[in-house]
Amino acid sequence: MINHLKFIKEVKCGRIYRYSYKSCGSNFNDFTDTIFNKSKVPMGEMLYILFNLDNKSIKQMSEELISSRQAIHRIAKLFREVVSKKQKNS
């Protein structure tokens, strides 16, 4: 897939690749157009929230992760919305 994109540069930022198009100069990365896009919450914490949505409260997870309840709530809401959409489409 990447061969036909004609990208000018591929930069590895940690484990995430960033790409630039030659023709228009726009950029994208491995998380573009996903719920992980532009999130400042580490991936490990996001996965922790995902796996504990049904087992723990937002308050409990925020205390364990030392994050704000608002941040945990926002991520939990995103995960629930994605799951809800997938279930409706099935």
TAJO-V692107 format. One record per backbone hydrogen bond with DSSP energy under -1.0 kcal/mol. CO is the residue of the C=O (numbers start at 1). NH is the residue of the N-H. If there is no record, write none. Layout:
co={CO & CO}
nh={NH & NH}
This chain:
co={2 & 6 & 9 & 11 & 13 & 16 & 17 & 18 & 19 & 20 & 21 & 26 & 28 & 29 & 31 & 34 & 36 & 42 & 43 & 44 & 45 & 46 & 47 & 48 & 52 & 57 & 58 & 59 & 60 & 61 & 62 & 68 & 69 & 70 & 71 & 72 & 73 & 74 & 75 & 76 & 77 & 78 & 79 & 80 & 81 & 82 & 83 & 84 & 85}
nh={5 & 22 & 20 & 18 & 16 & 13 & 30 & 11 & 28 & 8 & 25 & 21 & 19 & 32 & 34 & 37 & 39 & 46 & 47 & 48 & 49 & 50 & 51 & 52 & 56 & 61 & 62 & 63 & 64 & 65 & 67 & 72 & 73 & 74 & 75 & 76 & 77 & 78 & 79 & 80 & 81 & 82 & 83 & 84 & 85 & 86 & 87 & 88 & 89}
